């Protein structure tokens, strides 16, 4: 399989930005990625991108330049950015292009997401019963998991405190004030056992990644990061996912995150134990806990001890969500997956400043998860 490298990564600020549109955030991220790659828009041969509610990505050419390249819109829930990256990588691997762009962006209004059940293949009564409220789903899922695996509520507060702590030293993060475990645990309850500060919020932001073939990366120089693998998966039978009306079958529910992570590791030829820094979807604190095990980094139930010992902190065995994740950055749906990739690229280059993982990390991993049960994962490698 032909080698693909990330040669440019760009990010807008995340969080509320009055007067700045989602399109403008996307353009900022694209220009930053192009500058990082040392190229201009005319050098990009194909592009893929999307948002959940801030417009069509292909129309960005009106501002970027009418170069006539193929630009495909992607809309795949929280995996929009990851899916755009998969498409860009496949364009390189197929020989259709030497330089490709993936972009994701969104600008969500205040308040919770308001999906319609009809759009997700569900009857209207599912929404009328309140089951389209995602905070309820995540609370039900983590409460069940905690009972089965002996995870305490204090662990949820510890995870969120780490996220706010990392966000406080991440210049593009939305939430840049550290909060204590006591403040997080004592915040208003949203859906038991998850308090207000254990959740991310619908947010605003843009992220862009430029990928290139081995020949183009060598020609352009710069600071490439090798993309060892990228994989997406949808839910299988027996899974318990956002907007899932029930758990199908018997036994332990399957996990789309496990399927996507396994595919990414197998394609990369490495295992979870080889990873030096990771980004895991943390729509709420419980999601990070579950995804640690679902992606293969520890056994189910080991998270309590891992987190107590600080293994997922910046100086721990596996630093997780070093930029504060979704909890500190919010979740602009189209941008989240590519924000994760941007952060791992920054870490592998040794350019993360105060939040830099020590010891010159060599391998990084990203994982995004969203409705109605879709996951995208990458394995990235530093080029020394």
N, C-alpha and C positions, 0 to 999 in steps of 0.2 A: 504494500500500500504506500503511495507516495507521501513524502513528508510534508507537513504543513506547519508553518510558524505564525505566531502572532507577532506582527511587527509594529503595531500601533494600538494604543488603548486610550480612550478619552472619556471623561465624565463631566457632567454638569454638577452644580450644587444640588443637593436633595433637600426636600422640605418645602414649606410654603413660600412661594415666590410671587407675591402680588404683581400683576402687570407683565409677567413673563409667561408666554404660552408654552404648551408642551412642544410645539414645533421649534420654538426658539431654543428650548433646552436640548432638543435633538441636534439642532444645528451646532450648538456650542460643543456638544460631545463629539460630533463628527469632525469638526475643525480641530479639536484637541487631539483626536486620534490620528488624523492626517499629519498634523505637525509632529506628533510623537514618532510617526513612521518616516518622516522626512520626505513626504510626497504631497502632491496636490490632488484635487478631485479628478482632474482628467486622467490620472494614473489608475484610478479604480475602474475595473473592467466589468464588474457585476456587483449588485447590492441586494440585500434582503433586510427587511425590518418591519416593525409594527408597534402598535399600541393598542390598549384595550378600549380607550375612549377619547383619544386626542387627535384623531385624524389618520389619513392614509400616508404611510411612510414614503411611498413612491413620489408623492407630490413635493417632497423636499427638493427635488431636482430643480424646481422653479427658483430656489435660492442658492443651491449648490452649483448649478450650471447645467445647461441643456446639452449634455454630451452624448445622449442617445443610448446609454447603456441599459441592459435589462435590469429592472428594479422590481422585485417581487414583494408584495405585501404579505406579512405573516401575522396571524392572530391565533394564538394557542394558549390563552390564559396566562398563568404565571410562567409558563415555559415559552412564552413568545420570544424572548431574547435568546434563550438556549436553542430554540428551533431555528431562529434566523442564523445563528452561528453554525448549526449543523448544515444548513443549506449552503452557506458560504464555504465551509470546509469541503463539502461534496463537489462544489463547483471547481475548486482547486484540484481535488483528487481526480476528477473526471477529465481534466485537461481543458475545460471550458474557459478557464481564466487563470492568470498568474497572481492577480491581486483582487481581493474581494472584501466587501464591507458588510458588517452586521450592525444594526442599530435598533435600540428599543427605547421607548419614551412614553410618558403618561403624565397627566395632570388631573388628579382626582379631586372632586369636591370634598368638603368636610363631611364627616359622618361615615357610617358604615357603607360598605358596598351594597348595592340594591339590585341583585340579579333577579331575572324573571324565570320561574321554573320552566316555562314553555321553551326557553332558549337552551335548556339543558336536558330536554327530552323527558320532563317530569310533568305530572298533572298539576293544574292550578292549586288543588287542595294541598299539595305539598308545601307550597308557599304560604297558603292561608293558615296552616298549622304552625308557622314560624320556623320551619325546618330549612329555609333558605338563609337563615341568619348564621353566618359562618362562625361567629363566636360560640354558638351553641355546639356546633359540630366539634370544634377543637377542644372544648371543655369536656364533652362526652368522651372523646377519644383518649385524652390524656388521663381522665379520671379512671377509665377502665384499665389503661396501661399501668397507672400507679398502683392500683389494687393488685394486679397480676404480678408485678415485678418489684414491689416494695420500695417505690420511689416516694419520698416525702415532699410535702408542699414547700419546705425550706429549700429544697433543691431547685424548684422553679424560681424562687426569689434570687438564688445565687446565680443562675443562668442569666436572668434579666439584669442583675447588677453588673455582671461582666460585660454585657452588651453596652450598657450605658457608659461604663468605664472606658471601653474601647472607643465608643462614639465620641467621647469628650476629647480624644486626641486625634480624631479623624477630621481633616479640614472640610470635607464635603458633606459630612453627616448633618442630619436634621437635628437630632437630640444631642446636644453637646454639653450637657450637664450630668455629671455622675450622680447616681442615686444609690442609697444604701439598701441592703437587704431588708432592713426594718421598714423603710419608706415604701418599698415595693410591696412587701407582704401586707402592710397596713393600708394600702390604697383601696379605693372603693372596689368591691367585687363586681365583675362584669358577668361572668358565668363561672360558677364554682367548679374548679379551684383556682381559676385565673382572675387576677386582679387587673385593674386598669393598666398598670405599667408592665404587665407581663405580655401585653399584646403590641404588635406593630399597628400603625395607622395607615389607611390609604394615603398616598403621598404624591410627590411631584419629583421628576428628575429624568435625565436622559443618560444613556451610556452607549458607546460605540467601540467596536473592535475591528481592526484591519488584519486580515490574514493573507499569507502569501505562500507560493510554492517555494521549494528549497532553492531553486535557481534564482528566483526573484529576491528572496531574503538575502542570499549571498551577494547579489548584485547591489542591493540597496544598503547593506551594512546595518548600522543602527544597533539596537539592543533586542534582538528577537528572543522570544520564548517559544520553545517547541510545544506544539499541541499534540500530546501523545495519543489522546483519544477524546471523542465526544459521542455521547449516546443519548437517545430519548426512548422512553417507553410509555405506553398507556396501560391502564389497569387491567389486571387479569381476573379471572373468575375467583371469587372468594375474598376480594379486597374490600376494605372499609374506607371509603374516600369521601371527600367533600361532595355534598349533594348525592351521596349514595343512599337510596331509600331503605336499604337493609344490607346485612352481611349475608352473602350468598354461600351456601354450602355449610359444612361443619368444620370444627377444629379451629386452629389459629388463623386469623385472616392473613392473606397474602399481602405483599407490599410492593407497590410500583417503584418505590425508591430503591428497594433491594434489587429489583430487576434491572433498573437503569444503572445503579452503581456497579453491579456485577458485570454488566456488559461493558462499561467503561474500563474497569480494571482488567478484564480479560483482553480487550482490544489493546490496552496499553502495555500488557505484559508485566504488570506490577500488582501488588496487593495493598490492602488498606494499611498494613503495617509499614509500608514504605513511604507513606505520605508525611510530609513535614508541616504542612499548613492547610487548613480546610475552611471552606465556606459551606454551611449547611442551612437550608431553608428554616427560618425561625419566624413564621407568621405569629407565633407566640412561643413562650419559653418552653412549653412542653414539646413543641415540634422539634426543637434542637435536641432535647433529651432523647426522643424516640429515634430521630434520624441518625444519631451517633451509632446506635445498634443496627438500625435498618440498613445503613450503608456499610456495615461490616467492621467498624472501628473498635467495637467492644461487644461483649455479650449482653443480651437483654438482662437488665437488673444491675449491671456493673456501673451504670452511669452515676449512681449516687456516690459511690466511692471515688470514681474518677473526678467528679466535679468538686467534691470535698477536698481532694488533694491538690486541686488547681491544675489538673492535667490539660484542661482546655483553655487555660489562661495564656497570655502572650509568652511566658517563659516555660510553659508546660510541655508535656510529651506531644500533644497535638493541639496547637493553638487553633481555635475555632472562631469564626466571625470576627476577625481581627479589626475590621472597620466598624464594628457594632451591629452588623447584620441588618435585618429588616426592623428589628426593635428600635435601633438608633437611627436608621436611615428612612424608615417608613417604607411602604411598598407601592411605588408606581409600577403597575403590573408589567408593562412592556419592558421596563428597564432593569428589573431586579436581577435576572439571570446574568446579564452582561456586566452589571455592577460587581457581582461576585467575581467574574473573570478578571475585570480590571483590578480588583484588590489582590488577587493571587498573582497576577502579572507583576504588580508593584512590589509585592513581597519577594518574589523570586528574583527580581532585579536588585533587591536590597535597597529600595528607595522609599520605604514606608515611614521613615522618620521615627517619631516617638513610639509608634506602634510596630516597629520592625521586629519580626521574629528573629531571635538570635541564632547564630550558628550557620548562616548562609544556607537557608532552605533550598533543597534541590527539586523536590516534587510537591505539587499542589493539587488540590481536588476541589471542585465546585459541585453543588447539588441544589437544584431548585425543584419545588413540588407545588402543584396547584390543582384546582378543580378542572375536570371532574375525576381526577386521578391520573395525572401525567407528571413525568419527572424527566429532567435533563441533567446529565452529569458530564464533567470533563476531568481529564488528568493532564496537567501541564508540567513541563520540565524546564528548569533553568539551563541556559546555554553558557557554559564557562569558557 
